[in-house]
Amino acid sequence: MAFPRSRPRRLRRTPELRAAVRETTLRPAQLVLPLFVAEGLDRPAAIGAMPGVERLPIAGAVELAREAADHGVGGVMLFGIPREKDHEGSGAWAADGIVQQAASAIRRAVPGITVGVDLCLCEYTDHGHCGLLDDRGQVQNDATLELLARTAVAQADAGAEVLYPSDMMDGRIGVLRDALDAAGHDQVVLVAHSAKLASAYYGPFREAAGSTPAFGDRRSYQMDPANGDEAVREALTDVAEGADVVMVKPAGPALDLVRRVKDATGMPVAAYQVSGEYSMIKAAAAAGYVDEPAVVAESLLAIRRAGADLVATYFALDVARAAG
């Protein structure tokens, strides 16, 4: 028998030995900070379901982006909340739309951080769905693609370096890549929400972004959480259409999909630790049930260990501050 010659505990004896053989790293540069930028605000506004996260005016988003850059965070992901919404979500592609203004302001003021923007219509439509509706209330896939392409070009024109298509319309990555290239934005990165599950973990986000569907749900276009093979097929399709990075969302409940997508594609993989994951950790920590920094670090290490190269998380700045 190998024991007592083989003793794995030898390499766990001191902090220095443990650090020397640690397999997975967690660095600020691997994290992306989501920010909610709202039109018409003159000061940050608390989000009840997400303690510590706020809706921000543009100046507030610039301030947080600057702090994130100072602490080495890899990037920001902007979500826009317009003052007015309509059936098409036209605020998503308006040249003076809130997210375009925020992206431009951050690019000018904080050159040391990568500016990313969520690419979807749900924050801008009066019905809360991610695309155009037909007269039966069903999302029209192909008609929505044209609006997403218009939005992508507007966001890139405003200075966005990374776009995060989160709509889950079929064929959108190819359409977006073609539109961006034709508009001279061939260097803009597409991070496809390839395996975006129709998850119950998005609840707090919908309060933050004001994007709860006015009727029905999003199960006809977001993925069934029961399906793993489908997640791989979606990711491979997005790669074939020109995605630069593929994403799994939510992260914690889908660690197996992070691993499978990484193995199947060989591409950079992002994972999004979503609002429900954030709020549950916050609630448990507030009740004294868990040590928040320790649980945050462990949860993010698990996502990295599963195969994610990038992690979008509302804890990004907290982790970066702690790292010094």
Steps between C-alpha positions, in 0.01 A plus 500: 500500500615857428429617855704600703745601223230694312359775721302768314481702822870585473414763239224647715709559810575873460345792311815523289483134394129527424560810285785327316279217373172690460342403169241775454554874526254780564630837386314829448593496131286187459189679629241722332289747701136548388367855545143629472486847344164676521374803312373793704694432822712761670620267774528121550179317589500185714367173359300329772558143382874551453655657812812693412410537130349825370347652194748766394504831316768523236737681736458220754575235240815686398608520864455126559668416170797713602527321835469164324783597265715616789457156661571306183148372424486359150201697373153637554171384347242778469124454522292799394171601660320762290250753628247393236437167327309400189384188320815467288753601766631786290701641789739208453636641172443873547824691449427694820370196689606464861736208447663669200558813707646297786730297276631815336553675834692207648718459191597867521554514876639154578732379224633224725193277494322296233149636438236236432127539442211259537332457162131425540165676464332390824604808701358726229169336400175588673407130509831381649573235239826476308364566152217612277162341566245377247125545546488187718765630737772268371856624454589523130852365458604626157339843527679549832839432342482821299443704815780323684737576213399867511562499876840335465621764254368783721676358804826454310471852355476626860825329595402157630790257452312185604136416432311238700202378291261354757177473301533131397355558151611236250761624253577825674877458530549472124269795435675712762846412372404593145342828610796600715753414229304693238495804730877491551487338844680177413703518824198510732481180706182290517442307823202283414258400774506155343353295782268744673263293707140599569596531865322598820828660610437815293230642726698778673645611167155556358425739783831678442456533124123541498479215250241262644279377212156661505352159415620143457864403538814454290503123477432501127840655433717442809627147558332229704725458809457122468698484174876455482551375145302798374734738681794351314317521167413865564862584580633321193246683283606836640867419440422407141319832455798702627477528880830595663396375846211275604313544826309276741239666721431463791841379610467326836199280413661403167862416582466177304401699192798733543727195488320336210495817291869560568594147401279497190598838356855562617400867501530764772200443726325760716254424778261740668449476876152646480289715728333213684837348588619839622189573706494159666860540617422851623191382687680210664789725602263765640334231713839390631478156341815526286824696474428717194856555366588133545183376331539750215858390438408131512203545266710688246784249522250223428388682184861547392586139585210380285664665200392864485769738381291807586238542771242777504409565862356778712774415752779596253594824671479349850738223395735745331508728804584205724779396265660840550 
